[in-house]
C-alpha cells in the first residue's frame, strides 16, 4: 500500500502546556483511519496541526512525500488535505448552494467545480433538495452533511473529520457513518477523529488510541474493538 500521510514526532503546545507529545503514525492511501480517545486527549489538536491551523512545536508532517509542516492552511488545502471542523462552521446566513460553492474557492476549473457539485448532490441528495434554503434552517444532521459536502467541493485527497457525530441523535450518527463509508469507497482517504469509539473503529481499517497527547495503542480497527483495554476504557466493558 502507498503511504499518503506520515507524521513524525509531532508535538503541539498551547503556551507552556504540551497537548500533543511527540506522536508518530502513518496513513495509507484509500483507508479510513480512526484517531480515538477521551475528550482532551489531543485528537482535535492533532488535526489542527495537520491542517496548518496550529503550528507544531516540533516534528514533521509529510503528505505524498512532501513536507507540509510549514505550509499555510490554504496551501495545505491546495495539496489535497481538507478538514471538516468540529462544530461544522457552516455559514448560516448563506444558502446550502452558496456554502458548497465556497468550498471550491481555491479551484479555477469551472467545469470541474460543476461536476463536483453534482457528485456531492448524488452522494448527499438531501442537500440538493435544500439547495436554496439558508444553511441555518437545516437540522443538525443536515448541517453536518453540508460541512462534509463543502469539504468535498475542494476535491481533497485526504479528508480530516473532527467529531462528525457530536450532538446528533443516534439515527443521524448512523447516517453520517454510512456517508463516510460511501465517501471512502469512492476513493477518498479519511482520517476520523471521534469520541464515538465503537462507531469509528467499526468503519476504520486502522486505528490509533491517543491518551494525554500520546498514542498508546495502534492496530486495525477490528483488533482495537476486540482489545480488552479499549473495551474497558471506552466501550463500557
N, C-alpha and C positions, 0 to 999 in steps of 0.2 A: 504494500500500500504506500501511497505517497504522503509524506508529511506536509501538511498545509500550514500549520502554525507550530512554532517551537518557542516555548517560554523557558528562560534560563535564569535562575537565581533572582527572580523578580521580587523586589521589596518596595513597599509604598508606605509613606509616613504622613500622618497629619500632625504637623509640628514635631514634637518630641515623641509622639506615640506611633510606633510602627504597627500598622494594621495588617500588612502582608509581609511575611518574614522570610523572604528568600525561597519562593516556590518555583518548581520546575515541572513542566509537563509538555506533552505533545498532542496535537490533534491531527488525525488522519483525514485526508480528503474524502468526502462522501459520508462521513459519520455524523451521528448525533452524539455529542459528548455532554455529560452532566457534571456540573460542579455543585455539590450539595453540602449542606451543613446548617448549623443553627444560625439564628439571627445574630449579626455582629461578628461572624467568623472571618469575614474578609472577602466574601464572594462578590458582592457588588463593587467593592474597591478594585478587585482584580479586573473586572470587566471595564471599569472606567479607565484603568491604566492601559488595557489593551486598545481601547478606543482613542487614547491620547488625551482624554479629558482630565486625567490626573497624571502628573509626571512621576515616574518611578524614581526612587532614591538610588536604586542600583538594579542591575540585571539587564537582560536583553529580550526583546520580542522580535521574532523573525516570522514573516509571512511570505510564503512561496520563496523562501531563501533570502529575502531582503530584510535587512534590519530596519524595522519601522519604529523603533523605540523613541526616536527624537522627532518624528514627523508630527505635524499639526493634525488635529482631528479631521479637517476636510481632506487632507492628503491621504489619511488612512482610509477614509470613505472611498476616495478615488481608486485606491488599491483594491477595494472589494471587501472591506471589513465594515459592517454596518450594525449598529446597536439599536435594539428596541428597549428604551429605558424603563426602569421601574416607574410605575405611576403613569405610563403611556405617553404623557406630554403631548397629547394632540392639541390642536388649536380649535377651541370650542366655538369660536365665532366665525369660523370658516366652514364651508361645506365639506362633505366627505370627499368629493372630487377634488376640491382645492387642496385639501390635506394630502391626498395621494399625489397630485401634481407637484407639490412642494418636495416630496420625497425624491423627485428626479431632478432637483435643482442643479446638480453637478454634471448632468448629462446634456449633450448638444444634439444627439441623434433623434430628431423629431419622430421619424418612423418607428424607431426602436422604442421610444417612450410610449407611443400609441400601442405598440404590440405588448409592452409590459403591462399597460393598464388593462388590456383585455385578458391577459394571463391572471392578473390579480382578481379581476371580476369573475373569471372562471373558477378560481380557487376559493374565493370568498364571495359567493353570489349575493349575500345579504348586503354587501357594500354597494353592489350595482343597483339594488332595489332602493337604496337610500342615498344615492349619489348626490342628489340636490339638497338633501337635508343638512342642517347645521350639525356639526360633529358633537356639540354639547347636548343635543337631544337624543343621542344614542344611549343604549343601555351600557352597563359596564363591560359586558362581554363583547358587544359590538365595537366599543371604543378600543378594546384590546385587539380585535381583528383589524381595525383601522390602523392602529400603530404598527402591526405586523405588515399590513399591505403597504403602508407608506415606506417602510424599510425595504420591501421587495422592489419598489419603484427605483431604488438606487442601483439595482442589478448587482446585488452582492454575490461574493463567492463564499463568504462566511457570515452567518447571521448570529449575532450575540443577543440573547434574550435574558432580561433581568426580571425575575419573578413574574412571569406572564399570568400565573393563576391567582395572583394576590387579589383578595377581596371579591372573588367570583363565587357564585353558587356552584355546588358540586357538578351539576349537569353541564354548566358552562365550562368548567375546568376540563371535563372530558372532551368537549368540543374543541377547546384550544389545543389539547394534546393531540387529538386526531389531525388537526390542521398542521401541526408541526411535523408529524409523520409524513403527511402528504407533501409538504414543502421539501422535506429531505428526500423523498422518493423522486422528486423532480430533478435531483442532482445537487441540491444546495447543502453545504455543510452547516451544522448548527452547534453552537456552544450555549448550553442552557444552564442558567443559574436559577435555583428553585428551592424553596423551603419544603415543598411537597415532595419529599424524598422518594416515596414509593412510586408516584406517577412519573417522576423524572427518570428514575433508574429503569422503569419498565420499558421506556422507549429508547434508552441510550445504549449504544454499543459499548461504550466505555464510560467510566465514571471516576470522579475524584472526590474524596471527602476532605473538607477543609475544616480545621478547628483552630481557633485563635491565631489565624494567619499562617498556618502551616498545613500542608497536605499530609494527612495521617494514614489514608488508605487509597489505593488505586487498583482497579480491576475492571472486568467487564461489568456492565450494568446488572446482568443476571447474577453474577457471583457476589456482587455487593449486596443485592437484595437478599441473598441467602446467607450472608455473613452475620453471625450472631451479634457481633459488635455493632453493626449497623442497625440490626433489629432492636437491640436493647436501647440504643441511643436515640433512634429516630422513628422507629416504626411501632413503638408501643409494646415491644416484646419483653 
